Amino acid sequence: MNGREINQELNEMINIPPYYITTDETGREIMVPIHFQEQFIVLTINDIIRKSGFTFSLPQVTNYYLSLKTKPFVILTGISGTGKTKITELFAKAVCEDFEKQYLLLPVRPDWNDDKYLLGYYNPLTNKYVSTRFLDFLMRADQDSKNPYFICLDEMNLARVEYYFSTFLSAMESTKEIPLHGEKTNVETQSGEKIPNKVEIPQNIFFTGTVNMDETTHRFSPKVLDRANTIEFNEINLLDLQTQQQNENTSPDVPNIKSLFKEYFLNDEVRKNGRTSKTYSEWVIENKEKFVGFLNQINKDALEKHNLHFGYRIRDEILSYMYFAEKLYSDEFNEDSAVDFQIKQKILPKIKGPESIGPALESLGKLIEKYHLSKAKLNQMIEALNKNGYTDFYQ
């Protein structure tokens, strides 16, 4: 019996939780208790980001992690220079075996008016398919289902998202195949790649769109907002400059969590139920009154009278987020933190209108008094309403 087997047997005898064996950058074995596995993933990602010279808080990193896990489409909004694009890059670097292969940064152009700019098109004159970086990346992910792939659509709202991305929004939920061309057999590209007539969105691909809101960009439709967590990056601390300078040339030296991340994001059983025996359905039954009751109160007591209420999709995605979040609670990120993020990211972005919605916002404010991020954002929206006679989430 080797040392590891002896340790495991002793742990079982004295009722110590089982652990997961991983290694650090030097190859040294590290034991992580199974019930801390997912916290270990997020803490390690946060450490990699910090050692890269950026100062996202642990709750911010945890929230981005949970948002991607709940639904593989996240919107990052806020003023320029707050690190929206950078967090997508650093997150992918932390969890990808081959970052250059598994991460795509794709700047959106204002003239994108349909999905051919993402999916390409068949040219009947040459009998060739004109592919794109996006489609090539999609097909690469499909052929490598055991690894996660990340796409950042940079400045996503320079063009109308509904024009070029609506096919994907529908396919994400229905798992329907997306048609590429009408030929019965594969069509070759100029480089000889074979393009099928239909393609599915691989389950191992995760989309993030970064957005700025100004006179050159477009607002989002309810269809887009319904299907995404909208995370706002507006907090700036200019005193962080010294930390960035100190860490500018340091390379992260943290444990390797890539294989563990893949298990929690891509292994369907572990992704849904974690390492616990409690299934999602059982969790919903236990927590229905606490969470669904509160969401229903927001709808009935504040939003419904002004036709601002939300539907089943948002309810279900908030519940999924809360279920996944429970395994990551800590001193810095607790149940109230998770509820706060979900109100701000799933409910507030859909609220917009003229002065007549003022009573709805006031009623909502009373219900979310203890959720500081959401209450602060709602106060901004109320202030804009009083000043301009109209308000929405994107100030």
N, C-alpha and C positions, 0 to 999 in steps of 0.2 A: 504493500500500500504506500503510495507516494504522499508527499506533504500536503498537497491540495486535498486528496481524498480523506486524509486524517482530519484536516480542518473542517471539511464538510460534515464528517461523521460527528465530530465534537459539537459543531453548531447545532445539529439536529438533536443531540442528546440534551443540550442545555437551552434548547428552544430559541436559538439565534436565527433571524430570518435568513433564507438563502441569499446568495449573492451572485453577481455577474462578474466574470473575469474579463478585464480589458487590459490594454497596455498603454504606457505613455510613449513619448517620442523616442525614448532610449530603448524601448522594448521591454521595460520592466513591467511585471504584472501588477495590476491594481484590482482590488476587490471592491465592488460597489453593491451594497444591499439592493435586492431586486425592487423593493418598494421605493427606492430612491433613484431608480434608473432614469426616469424621465426628468426629474429635477437635475440629475447629473448632466444630461444632455444640454439643457437650457443654461445651466451654470457654465458649462464649458464653452458654449457658443458665445455667451456674454463675455467670458474671459478672453477669448480670441479677439472679439471686437474691441475690448478695452485695450489689449496689448497692441492692437493695430493703431492706437492713437485716437479712438473715437469714444464718445462718452454717452452712449445710449444707456438708459437705466435698465436694471434687471426687469422691472415690470414692463417696460417697452419691448424688450427682447422677448419676454415670455408671451406678451400679447401678440406680437408678430408671429411667433411660433404657433400659438393656438389658432390664430386666424387662418393661417395656411393649412393647418391640419383639419380645421372645421370645413373649409371650402377652399379649393385650390385657386382662388381669385381674390386678390387683396388690392385695394386702392390706397396709395399713400399720398396725402395732400399736405400742403403747407407752403410757406414762403420759400423762395430759392435759397439754397445754401444750408439747409438744415439736415442734410445727410439722407434724404429719401432714397436716392439711387444707391448710395454707398452701403446702406444697411442690407439691401438685396444682394449686393456683391459679397460683402463680408459674411453674411449668413450662408450663402452658397459655398464660399471658400471653406467654411468651418465643417460642412457636412458632406462635401463632394470628394470622391476619390480623384477625379480628374476635372478640375475647375474649368479649364479651357474647353473641354468637351461638353460639360454638363451645365454651363451657364451661358445665356445669350442676352446681351444688352442690345435692344433694338429701338433706335430713336424713331418716333412716329412723325410723319410728315403731314403738313396741313392739307395736301391734295389727296389723301387717302379717302376715297368715297365709296369703296366696296371692298369685299374680302380678297380680291385678286392681289392686292398689295401684300397680303400675308400668305395666301395659298398659291399664288401664281396662276397660270392659265395655259390652256392648250392652243397652240398655233396651228390651224389647219393648213396653212400655206407651206409650212416646213414639216408638218406631221411630227412636231416636237413639242414637249411640254416645257414651258418657261417657268422654272422653279424659283424659289426664294430662300433666303437664309432661314426664315421662319419655318417653312415647310420641311427643309432639310433637317432642321433641328427636331421638329415634330417626329419625323420618321426615324431619326437616330434614337430618340427616346423610346419609341415603340419597339425598336429592335434590342433595347437594353433595359428591359422592364425591372431588373433587380436594382437599378440605381435611380436616384432622384434627379430630375432635370428642372432647371429654373429659367423662366423667361421674364425679363424686365422690359416692359413697354414704356420707354422713357418719354415723358411729356405726352402721355396717352391722349389727352383731350385737346391737342392741337388740331385734330380732326374729330368729327363726330363719331363717338365710339359705336353708336348704333349702326352706322353705315358699314364699318369695316370689321366689327367684332361681334355682331349680333348672332352670327352663325355659331360661334363658339359658346356664347352664353346659353343658347338653347341646347347645344350638344353636351355641355357639361352636366346638365341635369338629366337628360333623356338617354345618354350614352348612344345616341343615334350617330350613324356614320355621316360624314360630311362629303358630299359629292365634289369631285375634282374635275372630271371630264366625262364625256358621254361615250367614249370608246369601250368596247367590250373587253379588250385586253390591256395590259400595261402599255404605257406610252413612255418612250425614252426622252430624256433631256439631251441637251447638246453635249453634255459630258458623259452620256451613256447610262445615267441612273434611271431605274425603272420606276415609273409613277403609277400606282393603281388608280382605278376610277373612283374609289372611295377611301376615306381614311377616318379612323376613330381618334378621339383625343385620348392619348395614353393616360392611364391612372397614375403614372409616376411623374407627371409634369405639373408644375405649379407656376401660375401667372401672377405677376405683380405689375400694376400700372402706377407710375408716378404722375402727379398732376400739379400744375400751378393754375391759379384762378386769376385771370386778368382779362383785358379787352381783346386779347388774341386767342383766347381759348373758349371752349364750349362747356356748358353745364351738362350734367348727367341726367338721363331719363330715369323714371322709376324702375324700369326693367333692369338697368345696370345696377342701381343702388340696392335693389332687392337681393342681388346675387353676390354682393361683395361686403366685406368688412372695410369700412372707410376709416383709416387710421390717420390722425392729424399730427403733423410735426411742426409745431410753431414755437416751442420753447427754445430760447437761445441764452447761453451763458458764455459771454465773451472771455471770461476768466479761464476757460478751459484751454486757452492757447498754450500755456506753459506745459500742461500735461501732454498736449499733442506734440510739442517740440521735443519733450523728453522721450517720447515713445516712437518718434518718427522712423527710426531705423531699427527698431527692435522687431524680431520675428517671434510669433507666438510659440511658446513651449508648453503645451498643455496636452492632457491625455487625448488619445484618439477615440472619438465617439462616432465615427462615420458608420460603422456596421450597426451600432446600437440605434442610431437615428433611422437607418433604413428599416430596421425591424419595426419601429414605432410609427413610421409614416407609410411604409409600403406593404408590410405584412398585415393583411386585412383584419385578421382575428385580433392581433395585438393592438393594431391601430384603434379598433372599435372598443375593445374591452380592457386594454392595458394588461397589467399583470394581476388583475383582481378577478375574483370569481363573480363579481356583480356585473351583469350585462347592462347595456344601455336601457333596455326596456324596464328592467327592475329598478334602475336608478330613477327613471322618469316617474314610475309609480310612487316611489318614496318621496320624490321632490316636487310632485305635481302642484300641490297646494302652495308651496313656498314660491316657486318661480312662475308657473303658469298663472296662478292667482294674481300675482303682482303685475304680470304683463297684461292680463285681462283688465285689471284696475286702471292701468295707464290708458288702454283703449277706451273703456267705458266712461271713466270719470273725467278724462281730459281731451282725447283726440277725436273720438267718433262723432261728436256733435258738429265738428267742423270738417268732417270728411278727411281727416289726417291720419286715421287709424291704419294699422298694418295688418297683414294677413298671416296665413298659416306658415308660409315659407320662412318669414322672419322669426316667428315663434320657434319653429323647429331648429333653425340654425343657432338661435340663442341658446336653446336647450343643449344642442350638441357641444357648443363652446363651453358651457358651464360643466357639462359632464367631463370633458377632457381637462378642464381647468382644475377640477377637484384634486387631481393627482399632483398638481404643481403648487399647491398653497404653501406659503412661507410667511416669514415676518414681513416681507416687502410686498408680497402679492397674495391676497386672501380672497375670500368669497365676495366681499364688498368691492374689492378692486375689479374682479371679473365682471360683476354686474355693472359697475360703473363704465368699464370699457364697452360693454355691449349696448348700453343705452346710448352712449355717445356715437358708436360706430354703426349701429343697425337701425336705431329709431330716429335720432335727431337729423341725420342727413336727408331723410325723406320729408322733413317739415319745411314748408315754404308757403308764403302767402302775404296778403295785404293786412291792414290794420285789424280787420275783422277776426283774425286768428289770435289776437291778443289774449282773450280769455282762456283759450286752450293752452297757451304757453304759461300763463299764470297758474292754471290748475296743475299742469305738468310739473312746474317748479316746486309746488308743495309736496308732490309725490316723490320727487327725487332729491329732496333736500340734503340727505346724507351722502350722496354720490358727488364728490367734489368736482371731478373733471366734467361730468355731464352738466352739473348745475352752473359751473363757470361758463361753459359753452352756451347753455341756454340763456344765461344773463346777457351774453354778447348778442345773441339773436334778438332778445327783447329790446336791448338798447338800439340796435339797428332798426328795428320795427318802429320804435318811438321817434327816431331821428329821420328815417327815410320813407316811412309809410309802407315798407315792404321788408321782408327778411327771408333769408335762407341760411343753410349751414355754412356755405362758402362765402365768408366775409372778406 
